[in-house]
């Protein structure tokens, strides 16, 4: 009976360690994704300021709230746009 108790403890410890490793990996991946998203935001901000001048707080908040797909779309449109108004970012 003592051996099976020890084996069960080892299995629980092994499962717990696996769960911890998986959690750490998931956290690392989420952190990397957030970092890439922040970098995209910064690049979009730089592009817009280079093309159109200083951005309003409203435009900055709008950019910061965009999901990744919309940010990519806005970046591509910003390459061709004539104004912030055309991009929906004018006050």
N, C-alpha and C positions, 0 to 999 in steps of 0.2 A: 504494500500500500504506500510506503514511503517513496519508492521509485516512481510510481505513477504521479504522485503529487509533485515531485521535483521535475518530472518531464512536463507536466502541465504548466508549472511555473516558467520553465524555459520557453515553452511555446507561447505563453502570454507575453513574456519579455521580448521574444523574437517578433511577435505581431506588433507590439508597442513600438519597437525600434523601427520596424518597417513603416509604420504609420508616421513616425516622426520624420524619417528620411523623405517619405513622399510629401509630407507637409512642407518641409524645407525646400524641396525641389519646386513644388507648386509656387511657394512664396518667391523663390528666386526668379522663376519664369514671369510671374506677375510683375515683379519689380523691373525686370528687363523690358517688359512690354510698356510699363508706365514711363520708363526712361526714354524709350523710342518715341512715344507719344509726345512727351515734353520737348524732345529735340525737334520733332516735326512742327510743333507750335512755334518754337523759337525761329526756325527757318522760315516759316510762313510769315511771321511778324517782320523779320528782316527783309524779306522780299517785298512785302507790302509797303514798308517804310521807305525802302529804296525807290520804289516806283511812284509812290503817292505822298510821301512825307509822313510826318508824325501822325500816329493813330490816336483817335479819341478813346477815352475810357470805355465807351460803349462798344466800339469796334474790338478792343482788346478783350472785353468780357465775352463778346460773341465768339471770338476765336477760341478762347479758353473753354467754352462750353461745347464746342463741336466734337462729335464722335469722329473716330479715325477716318472713316469713309468720306464723310462730308469735308473734313479737313483736306484730304487728298484732292477732292473735287475742286474745292476753293483754290488750292494751290495751282492746279492746272488752269483754272479760269483766270487767276491773277496774272498769269504769264501773258495773256492776250488782252485783258481788260483795259479800258481807257480811263476808268475812274473807280473809286471806292463805291460810289453809288451803284454802278453796274454790278458790283459784287454784293450789294445789300449791306454795305458797311458804313455808309455815309450817315451823318447825323441828320 
